[in-house]
Amino acid sequence: MDIVHRYGEWIKNKLPDNPKAASRYIRLGLRLESFAKRHLGDKNVPLPYRDLNCLALDGMLHTLEHPESAAWTNLFTPVEILQNFDLTCLSIEMMGSFLSGFTIEDWCIDQAEAEGIAPTLCSYHKAFIGAVDAGLIPMPKCAVTTSIVCDANLQTFRYTADSRHIPTTLLDIPNEKTKDSLAYVVKQLKDWIAQLEDLNHRAFDLDKLRDTLDRENQSFEAYRHFIELTRTRYYPSTLTLQMFVLYASHLIIGSPEALDFFKRIETDAASRPVFSGKRIFWLHVLPFYEPALKHAFNLSKKYQIQATDMNLDYNLPLDLDHPLEALAEKMVDNIFVGPLDRRIDAERRLIRETGADGVISFNHWGCKQMAGAANLMKKALSDTGIPYLILDGDGIDPRNSPEGQIKTRLEAFLEML
Ligand code: SF4
């Protein structure tokens, strides 16, 4: 048993009777991991990625140590508004991934199922629910989620936060972009801001939001240029790092730290050697623990995961003159919102822009939207002529990822490429 699993076992042993001690172990583990990554990190990993890794670890630690200034969110929450009140974000996907990193996701998932949560619920949600109910995650100042794409979010937030009287906001995002639908979302944002003003005893600062959106625009411009550069440049990465990019592109987007990260990868990529291997465009979450995938992609010179659709779900410039309208448009126009045809068109455009040689679509256990969309997308995108592989598994729980099947199918796919 390696040290990570042994550490996970200690936490699991403490969890039933002493969740406070288990939580202390988690925080200590995050501190040690951040120290190790900062001082002993793999030099083959580009420095901006290593720094992003530390940033995400420190961000996670902060939400656990200072729950009074933390908000629970989903990936699509307009975090720009929470930043206005200096609140840090903890998303369900992020928490689930960290639990998996500690190898304690199985305990949390089993705990949720033992309480009566359906086994067919997405594992990120089950792990989150199990960890909250076990007392591993302290209650935040507030919680906010959107109805975008995920059928589990609303219920999980009602169950974990609202039922415990944490101020909870559910943003309802319409499927169609019309003048009325945008106005409907803006109205919800204004109501939510008023609640946050009451909760934080301070006024919302519109100019501060403009600065945030300005940095966000610059970040996505730099990211787009980075993606363009990686059509020909070798930029080593790992499955885990691709998930960490979600932290920058969603949970801290608009912050100076996120802008710094995107500018640095842009500059760094320009000086990298030419890449002559195969580029993969990834759809949905990445199972960063999966042995065959790690072997194929982590720091590989033959196959490069260039981008994931989740990191590029909205990347049009935001209108600084109308910041709330811009945020409403960002949510309504997200590629995961609305009929599948919209998403297929967006994926087709992204595949073309990234110049990918192959597409891997990951069917994460319990994710209804992906289970419903994967085959239809494969069929619709066959006109691109780019090989498309669907892998079934679980983003965080190895028990739901058939190792042998993934290995066989992946190897055949890469050989074909
Ligand atoms: S994987 Fe699917 S079900 Fe799970 S959180 Fe993401 S969108 Fe929701």
Boltz pocket constraint, residues with backbone or C-beta under 6 A from the ligand:
constraints:
  - pocket:
      binder: B
      contacts: [[A, 93], [A, 122], [A, 123], [A, 124], [A, 125], [A, 149], [A, 150], [A, 151], [A, 152], [A, 153], [A, 285], [A, 364], [A, 365], [A, 366], [A, 367], [A, 368], [A, 369], [A, 370]]
      max_distance: 6.0
